[in-house]
Amino acid sequence: MFVSRRTLLRAAVAAAAAPALPQFLTAAPANAASSTTAPGAAAQAGMTQAAPSRAAQTAVNAFVTDYQTNVTANLTVETNAAVRILSGMQRLWHTGTTWDSGTVLDPAVLRANMRYVVRVTRSRTPAQTARAFIQDRQHQSYAVISALGPYADAYKEKALAVTSITTAPESTPPTTISDAVPADAPAGSAVGAGSPTSALGQVVSLVNTVRGPFASGNPSKAAYQYPRPWRMNEDSEVVDTGVLDALGYPVYDSEVTVVPQLLRQRGLAPADDGGFPSGHTNAFHLAALAFAYAVPERLQELVTAAFDLSDTRIIAGMHSPADVIGGRILATALAAAALNDPANATLKTDARNQIKTTLLPAALTSATTTSGQSTATDPYADRSANKRLVAAKLTYGLPRRHASTPMTVPQGAEVLLETRFAYLTADQRREVLRTTALPAGYPLLDGPENWGRLNLFAAADGYGAFDHDVDLHLDATSDTWHNDITGRGALTKSGTGTLTGANTYRGGTTLKAGALITAAPSALGTGDVTLAGGTLHVTEALRLRGRYRQRSGVLTLPAETRALTIAGEATLAGTLEITGRSTRPQTVLTAHRVTGRFTQVTAIDTAYRAEVTYTRTAVTLRLHKR
């Protein structure tokens, strides 16, 4: 029965007078995720929702050890680890005794949430409409394969992965449509990630396992009973409380419109069709993180694809930003739990090895494989565009409350970077996650254990800060850290890697062995730099705000003026190697004071010989044709 505006307004006033739910505890220790008020089952039974005792809160297991409680028989934060880590929703929404009788607790956030959907569904293009249908109907694991870029076609062939959903109909289909194996597909083909008996069967099994029986969002949907956006339209006869008034309808003089091709694909039972969290989003991210474990060379592209594909749920009018954020939080925790599970240890190792031996050429097993790829073969080839896409969708611009809660990395989250940073220890990977995490205060992200604050795209670019001294060996062929690194700590390294950030870490840099490539003026922070061995490659003008001490090793500079500018004293030894062919005199190094001499100066191009002149504050170079 449709309810009048007057009835809605009265209900809103009554709801506003009701006591608010107790708030969950934020920034809980990783091994003591806080429990909170019970949504869903208790509310639907008409029971009073109350926070558990302090003893009960501290007894709660970490999600990664408790994830198998995520089944439909468990619908409370006390009994279901998934419902618990999503309990940030309780600050926004109070679940009612029935699916259509919830209460808005944070009108500002949920109003922004709904207005975003209205705005997007009003402005979507025909191409976006078609894509929203395809991603709604296509198996989510198959959709994610596109993020493998230049390896995608080979993966599909070797994994026997197929789909029957490649185009969208012109109008609303008469019946529901499901993905299936096309009639002309090779024998043994399967939808989704492919066939477990294929040449990439271990990878397929890893994806299927991460998306296993405890990975559903349905228990949380049933627990929170937050309606899909189109069910909250004024003519939907959904709401018998003050929800619409609290959300500020009419919104932009419009309402949420569902993609026409999906009208007959929607759920028919509202109580079983909640919006929070988005099931498709959960599936996209689960598949992406499983693939990323096996193919860490494509981690950022896979994470980007998960964000991109999940956004089609909003474009379709099927979900809101809050739903999508919830799905991402849930998937991040579930993927970490499955990858931490000892039962899957052999499988995840075999999957990674299968990628190395079967799919990737040996020369492309480094951390970067997409340089120079076009969007024709790689839809996520543009790293800068990927970064912008992910940044916009981490929070969807929902209102942030001021908060300064320190980041505590969830127990077991470091496994998500285990293959990306195989040369780091588990504790170091946790530091990468901590120092690249989102700040506190964003809706939903501050839930128990802080799974929502993890930023895996940023984490794939290395440390965000050296808050303590970092000593590491890069045993990858090469690696690039793109983040702007802050902090008081120092970096001591061996192995080969590149720093490209506008770094301000203060503790200094020591290169012991291997090669360190600097590709930004402030790549080595603001402290002293010591070259104790290996090769320091300067690829563009580098500025050091401290001292430079070369005890041995090789300093490689381009033949250009002020290739290296040192604010402090420069103490020289070892080898100076010059790149380039300019025969003009160049002051390649300046310092407050220069002491010592290079023991050897060479030009990389053997057709030239280098002549060096030292002054009190500079090193001048001239190349001569032999």
C-alpha positions as CSV (number, residue, x, y, z in Angstrom):
1,M,0.0,0.0,0.0
2,F,1.4,3.4,-0.9
3,V,1.9,5.7,2.1
4,S,1.1,9.4,2.0
5,R,3.6,12.2,2.6
6,R,1.9,13.2,5.8
7,T,2.2,9.6,7.2
8,L,5.8,9.5,6.2
9,L,6.5,12.8,7.9
10,R,4.9,11.7,11.1
11,A,6.9,8.5,11.0
12,A,10.1,10.5,10.4
13,V,9.4,12.6,13.5
14,A,8.7,9.5,15.6
15,A,11.8,7.8,14.3
16,A,13.9,10.8,15.1
17,A,12.8,10.7,18.7
18,A,13.8,7.0,19.1
19,P,17.1,6.3,20.8
20,A,20.1,5.8,18.5
21,L,21.9,2.5,18.4
22,P,25.1,2.1,20.4
23,Q,28.1,2.7,18.3
24,F,30.7,0.1,17.5
25,L,34.2,0.4,18.7
26,T,36.6,1.7,16.1
27,A,40.3,0.8,15.4
28,A,40.0,-2.5,17.3
29,P,43.2,-4.5,17.6
30,A,43.6,-7.0,14.7
31,N,43.2,-9.9,17.1
32,A,40.2,-8.4,18.9
33,A,37.8,-7.0,16.4
34,S,35.0,-5.3,18.2
35,S,31.5,-6.7,18.2
36,T,28.5,-4.4,18.1
37,T,24.7,-4.2,18.1
38,A,22.9,-7.0,16.3
39,P,21.1,-6.0,13.1
40,G,18.9,-8.2,11.0
41,A,17.7,-11.3,12.8
42,A,17.3,-9.8,16.2
43,A,15.6,-6.7,14.8
44,Q,13.3,-8.8,12.6
45,A,12.3,-10.8,15.6
46,G,11.4,-7.6,17.5
47,M,14.2,-8.1,20.0
48,T,16.0,-5.2,21.6
49,Q,19.4,-4.6,20.1
50,A,22.2,-4.1,22.7
51,A,25.9,-4.1,22.6
52,P,27.7,-7.2,24.0
53,S,29.7,-7.0,27.1
54,R,33.3,-5.9,27.2
55,A,34.3,-9.5,27.8
56,A,32.4,-10.6,24.8
57,Q,33.9,-7.9,22.6
58,T,37.5,-8.8,23.4
59,A,36.8,-12.5,22.9
60,V,35.8,-12.0,19.2
61,N,38.2,-13.7,16.8
62,A,39.9,-11.9,13.9
63,F,37.9,-12.1,10.7
64,V,40.5,-14.3,8.9
65,T,40.2,-17.0,11.6
66,D,36.4,-16.6,11.9
67,Y,35.3,-16.2,8.2
68,Q,33.6,-19.6,8.0
69,T,30.9,-18.2,10.3
70,N,29.6,-16.3,7.2
71,V,26.6,-18.5,6.5
72,T,22.9,-17.7,6.2
73,A,22.2,-19.3,9.6
74,N,24.2,-16.5,11.3
75,L,22.7,-13.0,10.9
76,T,24.2,-11.1,13.8
77,V,27.5,-9.4,14.5
78,E,28.0,-11.8,17.4
79,T,27.6,-14.9,15.2
80,N,28.8,-13.8,11.7
81,A,32.2,-12.3,11.1
82,A,31.1,-10.7,7.8
83,V,28.1,-9.0,9.4
84,R,30.5,-7.7,12.1
85,I,33.1,-6.1,9.8
86,L,30.3,-4.4,7.9
87,S,28.8,-3.0,11.1
88,G,29.9,0.6,10.2
89,M,26.5,0.5,8.5
90,Q,24.9,0.8,11.9
91,R,26.0,4.4,12.1
92,L,24.0,5.1,9.0
93,W,21.0,2.8,9.1
94,H,18.9,1.1,11.8
95,T,17.5,-2.2,10.5
96,G,13.7,-2.4,11.1
97,T,11.6,-5.3,12.2
98,T,10.7,-5.9,8.6
99,W,12.6,-5.3,5.3
100,D,10.8,-2.0,4.6
101,S,10.8,-0.4,8.1
102,G,14.4,0.7,8.6
103,T,15.4,4.1,10.0
104,V,17.9,6.6,8.5
105,L,20.5,7.4,11.2
106,D,22.8,9.7,9.2
107,P,20.7,11.6,6.7
108,A,23.6,13.6,5.3
109,V,25.5,10.4,4.2
110,L,22.5,8.5,3.0
111,R,21.1,11.5,1.2
112,A,24.4,11.9,-0.6
113,N,24.4,8.2,-1.3
114,M,21.0,8.3,-3.0
115,R,21.7,11.6,-4.9
116,Y,24.8,10.0,-6.4
117,V,22.7,7.2,-7.8
118,V,20.1,9.6,-9.2
119,R,22.7,11.7,-10.8
120,V,24.5,8.8,-12.4
121,T,21.4,7.0,-13.7
122,R,20.1,10.2,-15.2
123,S,23.3,10.9,-17.1
124,R,24.4,7.5,-18.3
125,T,25.2,7.0,-21.9
126,P,23.9,4.2,-24.3
127,A,27.4,2.6,-24.1
128,Q,27.2,2.7,-20.3
129,T,23.7,1.2,-20.3
130,A,24.8,-1.7,-22.5
131,R,27.9,-2.3,-20.4
132,A,25.8,-2.3,-17.2
133,F,23.6,-5.0,-18.6
134,I,26.6,-7.1,-19.7
135,Q,28.3,-6.9,-16.3
136,D,25.1,-7.7,-14.5
137,R,24.6,-10.9,-16.5
138,Q,28.1,-12.0,-17.3
139,H,30.0,-14.2,-14.8
140,Q,32.0,-11.9,-12.6
141,S,35.2,-14.0,-12.7
142,Y,35.2,-13.9,-16.5
143,A,34.7,-10.1,-16.6
144,V,37.8,-9.6,-14.4
145,I,40.0,-11.5,-16.9
146,S,40.1,-8.4,-19.1
147,A,42.4,-6.8,-16.5
148,L,45.1,-9.3,-17.5
149,G,45.6,-7.1,-20.5
150,P,48.1,-8.6,-23.0
151,Y,47.7,-11.9,-21.3
152,A,43.9,-12.0,-21.3
153,D,43.4,-13.8,-24.6
154,A,46.1,-16.4,-23.8
155,Y,44.5,-16.9,-20.4
156,K,41.1,-17.5,-21.8
157,E,42.5,-20.0,-24.3
158,K,44.5,-22.0,-21.8
159,A,41.9,-21.8,-19.0
160,L,39.0,-22.6,-21.4
161,A,37.2,-19.6,-20.0
162,V,34.1,-18.6,-22.0
163,T,31.0,-16.5,-21.8
164,S,27.7,-16.2,-23.7
165,I,27.1,-12.6,-22.6
166,T,28.9,-10.3,-24.9
167,T,26.3,-7.8,-26.0
168,A,23.2,-6.1,-24.6
169,P,19.7,-6.4,-26.1
170,E,18.0,-3.4,-27.6
171,S,15.2,-3.4,-25.1
172,T,13.9,-5.3,-22.1
173,P,14.2,-9.1,-22.6
174,P,11.0,-11.1,-21.9
175,T,12.8,-13.5,-19.5
176,T,15.8,-13.7,-17.3
177,I,19.2,-14.3,-18.9
178,S,22.1,-16.2,-17.5
179,D,25.7,-16.8,-18.6
180,A,26.3,-20.2,-20.2
181,V,28.9,-22.1,-22.3
182,P,28.3,-21.2,-26.0
183,A,27.5,-24.0,-28.3
184,D,30.7,-23.5,-30.4
185,A,33.0,-23.3,-27.4
186,P,35.9,-25.8,-27.2
187,A,35.3,-29.0,-25.4
188,G,35.7,-28.7,-21.6
189,S,35.1,-25.0,-21.6
190,A,33.5,-23.3,-18.6
191,V,32.0,-20.0,-17.7
192,G,33.8,-17.8,-15.1
193,A,37.5,-18.2,-14.5
194,G,37.5,-21.4,-16.7
195,S,37.9,-25.1,-16.2
196,P,39.7,-26.6,-13.2
197,T,41.0,-29.4,-15.5
198,S,42.5,-26.9,-18.0
199,A,46.2,-26.0,-18.5
200,L,45.6,-23.3,-15.9
201,G,43.4,-25.3,-13.7
202,Q,45.2,-24.4,-10.5
203,V,44.5,-20.7,-11.1
204,V,40.9,-21.4,-11.9
205,S,40.6,-23.4,-8.7
206,L,42.2,-20.6,-6.7
207,V,39.6,-18.1,-8.0
208,N,36.8,-20.6,-7.3
209,T,38.1,-21.3,-3.8
210,V,38.4,-17.6,-2.9
211,R,34.8,-17.3,-4.1
212,G,33.9,-20.4,-2.1
213,P,31.0,-21.3,0.2
214,F,31.8,-18.7,2.9
215,A,32.2,-15.8,0.5
216,S,28.6,-14.8,-0.1
217,G,27.2,-11.3,0.7
218,N,23.7,-12.7,1.2
219,P,23.9,-13.2,5.0
220,S,24.8,-9.5,5.4
221,K,22.1,-8.5,3.0
222,A,19.6,-10.3,5.1
223,A,21.1,-8.9,8.3
224,Y,21.1,-5.2,7.3
225,Q,18.0,-5.1,5.0
226,Y,19.0,-1.8,3.4
227,P,16.8,-1.5,0.3
228,R,18.2,-1.1,-3.2
229,P,18.0,2.4,-4.5
230,W,15.2,1.8,-7.0
231,R,13.0,0.4,-4.2
232,M,13.2,3.8,-2.4
233,N,11.6,5.7,-5.2
234,E,8.4,7.5,-4.2
235,D,6.2,5.4,-6.4
236,S,7.7,2.1,-5.3
237,E,5.3,1.6,-2.4
238,V,8.3,0.4,-0.3
239,V,8.7,2.7,2.7
240,D,6.3,3.1,5.5
241,T,8.6,5.1,7.8
242,G,10.3,8.4,7.3
243,V,13.0,7.1,5.0
244,L,12.1,9.2,1.9
245,D,11.8,12.4,3.9
246,A,15.1,11.7,5.7
247,L,16.7,11.2,2.3
248,G,15.3,14.5,1.0
249,Y,13.0,13.4,-1.8
250,P,12.4,14.6,-4.4
251,V,16.1,14.5,-5.3
252,Y,17.1,16.7,-8.2
253,D,13.4,16.4,-9.3
254,S,14.0,12.9,-10.3
255,E,14.3,9.3,-9.1
256,V,16.5,6.3,-9.7
257,T,16.0,4.7,-13.0
258,V,17.1,1.1,-13.7
259,V,18.7,0.1,-17.0
260,P,15.7,-1.0,-19.1
261,Q,17.4,-4.2,-20.2
262,L,17.6,-5.2,-16.5
263,L,14.0,-4.6,-15.5
264,R,13.1,-8.3,-15.7
265,Q,16.4,-9.4,-14.2
266,R,15.6,-7.9,-10.8
267,G,14.7,-9.8,-7.7
268,L,11.0,-10.1,-7.0
269,A,11.1,-10.7,-3.2
270,P,12.2,-7.5,-1.5
271,A,13.0,-9.2,1.8
272,D,15.5,-11.4,0.0
273,D,16.9,-8.6,-2.2
274,G,18.7,-6.2,0.0
275,G,21.1,-3.7,-1.5
276,F,23.9,-3.7,1.1
277,P,26.4,-5.1,0.4
278,S,26.5,-5.4,-3.3
279,G,26.9,-9.1,-4.2
280,H,28.3,-8.4,-7.7
281,T,30.9,-6.0,-6.2
282,N,31.9,-8.7,-3.7
283,A,32.3,-11.1,-6.5
284,F,34.3,-8.8,-8.8
285,H,36.7,-8.0,-6.0
286,L,37.0,-11.6,-4.9
287,A,37.9,-12.7,-8.4
288,A,40.3,-9.8,-8.9
289,L,42.2,-10.4,-5.7
290,A,42.4,-14.1,-6.4
291,F,43.8,-13.4,-9.9
292,A,46.1,-10.8,-8.4
293,Y,47.7,-13.3,-6.0
294,A,48.5,-15.6,-9.0
295,V,49.4,-12.7,-11.3
296,P,50.9,-10.0,-9.1
297,E,52.4,-8.4,-12.2
298,R,48.8,-7.1,-12.9
299,L,47.7,-6.4,-9.3
300,Q,47.0,-2.7,-9.8
301,E,45.2,-3.4,-13.1
302,L,43.1,-6.1,-11.5
303,V,42.2,-3.9,-8.5
304,T,41.3,-1.1,-11.0
305,A,39.0,-3.5,-12.9
306,A,37.2,-4.5,-9.8
307,F,36.5,-0.9,-8.9
308,D,35.5,-0.1,-12.5
309,L,33.2,-3.2,-12.9
310,S,31.6,-2.6,-9.5
311,D,30.7,0.9,-10.6
312,T,28.4,-0.5,-13.3
313,R,26.1,-1.6,-10.4
314,I,25.4,2.1,-9.6
315,I,25.2,3.0,-13.3
316,A,22.6,0.2,-13.7
317,G,20.5,1.7,-10.8
318,M,20.8,-1.6,-9.0
319,H,23.0,-0.4,-6.1
320,S,24.2,2.7,-4.3
321,P,27.8,3.8,-3.4
322,A,27.3,2.5,0.1
323,D,26.3,-0.9,-1.3
324,V,29.4,-1.0,-3.5
325,I,31.7,0.1,-0.7
326,G,30.3,-2.6,1.5
327,G,30.8,-5.2,-1.2
328,R,34.5,-4.1,-1.5
329,I,35.1,-4.2,2.2
330,L,33.6,-7.7,2.5
331,A,35.6,-9.1,-0.5
332,T,38.9,-7.7,0.8
333,A,38.5,-9.5,4.1
334,L,37.1,-12.7,2.5
335,A,40.0,-12.9,0.0
336,A,42.6,-12.4,2.8
337,A,40.8,-15.1,4.8
338,A,40.8,-17.6,2.0
339,L,44.5,-16.9,1.1
340,N,45.5,-17.2,4.8
341,D,43.6,-20.5,5.3
342,P,46.2,-23.3,5.7
343,A,43.9,-25.6,3.6
344,N,44.7,-23.4,0.6
345,A,48.4,-23.0,1.0
346,T,49.4,-25.6,-1.6
347,L,46.7,-24.4,-4.1
348,K,47.9,-20.7,-4.0
349,T,51.5,-21.7,-4.5
350,D,50.6,-24.0,-7.4
351,A,48.5,-21.3,-9.0
352,R,51.3,-18.8,-8.9
353,N,53.8,-21.3,-10.3
354,Q,51.4,-22.3,-13.0
355,I,51.1,-18.6,-14.1
356,K,54.9,-18.4,-14.2
357,T,55.4,-21.6,-16.3
358,T,52.3,-21.6,-18.4
359,L,51.2,-18.1,-19.1
360,L,53.9,-15.5,-18.6
361,P,57.1,-15.4,-20.6
362,A,60.1,-15.7,-18.3
363,A,61.2,-12.2,-19.2
364,L,57.9,-10.7,-18.0
365,T,57.8,-12.0,-14.5
366,S,58.9,-8.6,-13.1
367,A,56.5,-6.2,-11.2
368,T,55.8,-4.2,-14.4
369,T,54.5,-5.7,-17.6
370,T,52.2,-3.1,-19.1
371,S,54.5,-0.3,-20.2
372,G,53.6,0.8,-23.7
373,Q,50.5,-1.3,-24.0
374,S,47.5,0.2,-25.8
375,T,44.0,0.2,-24.6
376,A,43.1,-2.0,-27.6
377,T,44.9,-4.9,-25.9
378,D,44.8,-3.6,-22.4
379,P,41.8,-1.6,-21.1
380,Y,43.8,-0.7,-18.0
381,A,47.1,0.3,-19.6
382,D,47.0,3.9,-18.4
383,R,48.4,3.9,-14.9
384,S,47.5,7.5,-14.2
385,A,43.9,6.9,-15.4
386,N,43.7,3.8,-13.2
387,K,44.8,5.8,-10.2
388,R,42.2,8.5,-10.8
389,L,39.5,5.9,-11.3
390,V,40.2,4.1,-8.0
391,A,40.7,7.4,-6.0
392,A,37.3,8.6,-6.9
393,K,35.6,5.3,-6.0
394,L,37.3,4.6,-2.7
395,T,34.8,6.8,-0.9
396,Y,32.5,8.1,-3.7
397,G,32.7,11.5,-2.1
398,L,30.4,10.6,0.8
399,P,30.6,13.1,3.7
400,R,33.5,12.5,6.0
401,R,33.5,13.1,9.7
402,H,36.6,14.4,11.4
403,A,38.5,11.5,13.0
404,S,42.1,10.9,13.8
405,T,42.0,7.2,14.7
406,P,45.4,5.5,14.0
407,M,45.3,2.8,11.4
408,T,45.6,-0.8,12.6
409,V,46.1,-3.3,9.8
410,P,43.7,-6.2,10.0
411,Q,45.2,-9.5,11.0
412,G,46.2,-11.5,7.9
413,A,45.7,-8.6,5.4
414,E,49.4,-8.8,4.5
415,V,48.7,-11.9,2.4
416,L,47.1,-9.7,-0.2
417,L,50.6,-8.4,-1.0
418,E,52.4,-11.7,-0.5
419,T,53.3,-12.3,-4.2
420,R,53.5,-8.6,-5.2
421,F,56.2,-8.0,-2.6
422,A,57.7,-11.4,-2.2
423,Y,61.0,-9.8,-1.1
424,L,59.3,-8.1,1.9
425,T,58.7,-9.7,5.2
426,A,55.1,-10.1,6.5
427,D,55.7,-7.2,8.9
428,Q,57.0,-5.1,6.1
429,R,54.0,-5.8,4.0
430,R,51.8,-4.8,6.9
431,E,53.7,-1.5,7.1
432,V,53.1,-0.9,3.4
433,L,49.3,-1.5,4.0
434,R,49.3,0.8,7.1
435,T,51.2,3.6,5.5
436,T,49.1,3.6,2.3
437,A,45.7,3.3,4.1
438,L,42.9,5.8,3.9
439,P,42.5,8.2,6.8
440,A,39.8,7.7,9.3
441,G,36.3,9.3,9.2
442,Y,34.8,8.0,6.0
443,P,31.4,6.3,6.1
444,L,31.6,2.5,6.4
445,L,35.4,2.3,6.2
446,D,36.0,2.7,9.9
447,G,34.3,-0.6,10.7
448,P,35.8,-3.3,13.0
449,E,39.4,-4.3,11.9
450,N,39.6,-1.4,9.4
451,W,39.3,-3.6,6.3
452,G,37.6,-0.6,4.5
453,R,40.6,1.7,5.0
454,L,43.0,-0.6,3.0
455,N,44.0,1.0,-0.3
456,L,45.4,-1.9,-2.3
457,F,46.1,0.2,-5.4
458,A,48.3,2.5,-3.4
459,A,49.9,-0.4,-1.5
460,A,51.0,-1.9,-4.8
461,D,53.2,1.2,-5.2
462,G,55.2,0.4,-2.0
463,Y,55.6,2.2,1.3
464,G,53.7,5.4,1.9
465,A,56.0,6.3,4.8
466,F,59.1,5.1,6.5
467,D,58.0,5.6,10.1
468,H,60.8,3.2,11.1
469,D,64.1,2.3,9.5
470,V,63.5,-0.1,6.5
471,D,66.2,-2.6,5.5
472,L,65.3,-4.6,2.5
473,H,66.6,-6.6,-0.5
474,L,64.7,-6.5,-3.8
475,D,65.0,-9.9,-5.3
476,A,62.6,-9.1,-8.1
477,T,64.3,-8.4,-11.5
478,S,63.3,-4.8,-10.9
479,D,60.5,-3.0,-9.1
480,T,59.2,0.6,-9.0
481,W,57.8,2.4,-6.0
482,H,55.6,5.3,-7.1
483,N,54.3,6.6,-3.8
484,D,55.4,9.9,-2.2
485,I,57.2,8.5,0.9
486,T,57.2,10.5,4.1
487,G,58.3,9.7,7.6
488,R,61.3,9.9,9.9
489,G,62.9,6.5,9.0
490,A,65.8,5.6,6.8
491,L,66.0,3.2,3.8
492,T,68.8,0.7,3.5
493,K,68.5,-1.5,0.4
494,S,70.1,-3.9,-2.0
495,G,68.7,-5.5,-5.1
496,T,67.3,-3.5,-8.0
497,G,64.4,-1.0,-7.9
498,T,63.2,2.4,-8.9
499,L,61.9,5.3,-6.7
500,T,59.7,7.9,-8.6
501,G,57.9,9.7,-5.8
502,A,58.3,13.2,-4.4
503,N,59.8,11.7,-1.3
504,T,60.3,13.5,2.0
505,Y,61.4,10.7,4.4
506,R,64.1,12.1,6.7
507,G,66.3,9.2,7.8
508,G,68.5,9.0,4.8
509,T,69.2,6.4,2.2
510,T,72.0,3.7,2.0
511,L,72.6,1.5,-1.0
512,K,74.6,-1.6,-0.1
513,A,74.3,-3.6,-3.3
514,G,72.3,-4.0,-6.5
515,A,70.9,-0.9,-8.3
516,L,68.8,2.0,-7.2
517,I,67.2,4.1,-9.9
518,T,65.9,7.6,-9.1
519,A,63.3,9.0,-11.5
520,A,62.3,12.1,-9.6
521,P,64.2,15.2,-8.2
522,S,63.4,14.3,-4.6
523,A,63.4,10.5,-5.0
524,L,65.9,10.0,-2.1
525,G,64.1,12.1,0.5
526,T,65.6,14.8,2.6
527,G,68.3,13.0,4.6
528,D,71.9,11.9,3.8
529,V,72.7,9.5,1.0
530,T,75.4,6.9,1.3
531,L,76.5,4.7,-1.6
532,A,78.3,1.8,0.0
533,G,78.1,-0.6,-3.0
534,G,76.0,-1.3,-6.1
535,T,75.0,1.3,-8.6
536,L,73.0,4.5,-8.0
537,H,71.4,5.5,-11.3
538,V,70.3,9.1,-11.7
539,T,67.9,9.3,-14.7
540,E,66.9,12.9,-14.2
541,A,68.2,15.8,-12.2
542,L,68.4,14.7,-8.6
543,R,68.5,17.1,-5.5
544,L,69.8,16.0,-2.2
545,R,69.1,18.1,0.9
546,G,71.6,16.4,3.1
547,R,75.1,15.0,2.5
548,Y,76.3,12.6,-0.2
549,R,78.9,10.0,0.7
550,Q,80.2,7.5,-1.8
551,R,82.5,4.9,-0.3
552,S,82.5,2.5,-3.3
553,G,80.1,1.4,-6.0
554,V,79.0,3.3,-9.1
555,L,77.3,6.6,-9.5
556,T,75.6,6.9,-12.9
557,L,74.8,10.5,-14.0
558,P,73.4,11.9,-17.3
559,A,75.8,14.2,-19.1
560,E,73.8,17.4,-18.2
561,T,74.3,20.4,-16.0
562,R,73.4,19.9,-12.3
563,A,72.5,16.2,-12.8
564,L,73.1,15.9,-9.1
565,T,72.7,18.9,-6.7
566,I,73.8,18.3,-3.1
567,A,72.9,20.8,-0.3
568,G,75.5,19.3,2.1
569,E,79.0,18.0,1.6
570,A,79.9,15.5,-1.1
571,T,82.5,12.9,-0.2
572,L,83.6,11.1,-3.4
573,A,85.1,7.7,-4.1
574,G,84.3,4.7,-6.3
575,T,83.2,5.0,-9.9
576,L,81.4,7.8,-11.8
577,E,79.7,6.6,-14.9
578,I,78.3,9.0,-17.5
579,T,75.4,8.4,-19.8
580,G,74.7,10.5,-22.9
581,R,76.9,11.9,-25.7
582,S,77.0,15.7,-25.2
583,T,80.6,16.9,-25.8
584,R,79.9,20.3,-24.2
585,P,81.4,21.0,-20.7
586,Q,78.8,20.2,-18.1
587,T,78.9,20.8,-14.3
588,V,77.3,17.4,-13.5
589,L,77.6,17.6,-9.7
590,T,77.4,20.6,-7.3
591,A,77.6,20.6,-3.5
592,H,78.3,22.8,-0.5
593,R,81.7,21.3,-0.5
594,V,83.4,18.5,-2.5
595,T,86.0,16.3,-1.0
596,G,87.7,13.2,-2.3
597,R,87.9,12.0,-5.9
598,F,86.3,9.3,-8.0
599,T,88.7,6.5,-8.5
600,Q,87.4,5.9,-12.0
601,V,85.3,7.9,-14.5
602,T,83.9,6.2,-17.6
603,A,81.4,6.9,-20.3
604,I,78.8,4.2,-20.9
605,D,79.2,4.8,-24.7
606,T,82.7,3.5,-25.3
607,A,83.1,5.8,-28.3
608,Y,83.7,8.6,-25.8
609,R,86.2,9.2,-23.0
610,A,85.4,11.3,-20.0
611,E,87.5,14.2,-18.6
612,V,86.6,15.4,-15.1
613,T,87.6,18.6,-13.4
614,Y,87.1,19.1,-9.6
615,T,86.6,22.4,-7.8
616,R,85.8,23.1,-4.2
617,T,82.1,22.9,-4.9
618,A,81.6,21.1,-8.2
619,V,82.5,18.3,-10.6
620,T,82.7,19.4,-14.2
621,L,82.7,16.8,-17.1
622,R,83.5,16.9,-20.7
623,L,83.2,14.0,-23.1
624,H,85.6,13.6,-26.0
625,K,85.1,11.5,-29.1
626,R,87.7,8.8,-29.3
